[in-house]
Amino acid sequence: MIRDKRRKRKRRKHFLLGFLTFLLLLALAVLIIFKVFTVQNVEVEGNKLYEDKQIKEWVLNDDYSWNSLYVYLKYRFTKTKEVPFIDTMEVSLKSPHTLAIKVYEKGLLGYLYMDSVGQNVYFDKDGFVVETSSDVIEGVPRINGLSCKDIILYEKLKLDDKKALKILLSLTQTLKKYKLVPDSIEYVSSEDLELSYGQILVKVGSTDYLTEKVKRLEKIMPNLDGLAGTLHLEDWTPDTTDITFQKAQ
């Protein structure tokens, strides 16, 4: 009996010691979480359309966002706020005091204005509608001369001119590749495409020999800085290589 009582006392003592150790470790963990994991720096990358300050405000959006571990775990299990023109935002913990936010913006190739909804319809490299907005995004060309009856977000543009989408995607992708994105593109017809760069109008004509035309445009444009007029590329072929510039009167 005495031996059993001693064993029970030892067990209680071990249990109490273990419980106190657990409480001590728990208190230490809570102290570390509250005192060490504090947001002091936020690094933002990948954003062009929005300023760093706006991205930070959208991510650190509640009363507990002062705690870096909380913010990190929060966005491990939930999505960040939906923001126009942004696909996703990834939040990572670089150190107890530093959060990193990587922004993935939607790839915009151009937009059309749609009268029926009073909005700009933005599309990507595959012709899918990725956003509708009244905002005008700098560096994304406006497409004039085309119309569509209705639009469905995340589905392909349904243009009235059936072959126009293929031509438009080929043109916008090539121009973006050579960093020659215009202010606007005028789709007069499949054989008559025009680009506007400030006071310079470039008549491309059809998309025949498109890459070669754009390569020549890349070399010519720096020489037209400060001028106004029309550059004629519409008749260019490998056999007819004359390019003329008609100054504005």
C-alpha positions, 0 to 999 in steps of 0.5 A: 500500500505504501509503495503504491501511494508513493508511485501515485505521488510520483505520477502526480508530481511528474504530471504536474511538472509536465503540465507546468512545463507545457504551460511555460512553453505555451506562454513562451510561444505566445510571447514570441508570437506577440513580441517577435512576429511584428510587421515592420517591413513589407516588400512588394514586387510585380505590381505596375498598375498599383502603388506599393501603398495600395497593395499593402492596404489591401493585404494588411486589412484587419486589426490583427495585421500588425502580426506577421505570422498571423498575416502569413497564416491567414493567406495560407488558407484564404485568398487575398482581396479581389482587385481589378486587373490583379490575378493573385497576390502571394504572401510569404514570410521572409523574417519575423519582421518582414512580409513579402507580397508578390503580385501577379497582374492580369496580362492585358493586350488591349481593350475595346469600349463597349457602348452597351455596358459603358465599360472598357473590355480588356482582353489577354493574349488569347483573346479572353475577357479578363476585366471590364472597367471604366478605368483606362490603364496606361500602356494598354492600347485602345482598339477602335473600329471593332464591336461585339454584341455581348461579353462574358468574363473569362470567355473569348471576345465575340467580335462581329468580324469573325476573323478580326480577333485572330488578326488583332491578337497577332498584331498586339502580341507582335507589337508588345514583343518589340516594345512598340505598344501604341496608344490606339489601334484602328481596325479599318479592315483586315487589310487596313490597320493603323497605329497611333503613337502620339502625333505619329500615325503608322499605316500597317495595312494587312498583317502580311509580313507583320514581323518584318514590318514591326522590325523596321518600325522599331528602327524608324521610330526613334528618328520620328521623335518630336515629329508629326505625320504618317508613316506608310508601311502598308505597301512594304514587301520583301520585294518592295521595301520603300517606306515613306513618311509624310509630314503633317501640314 
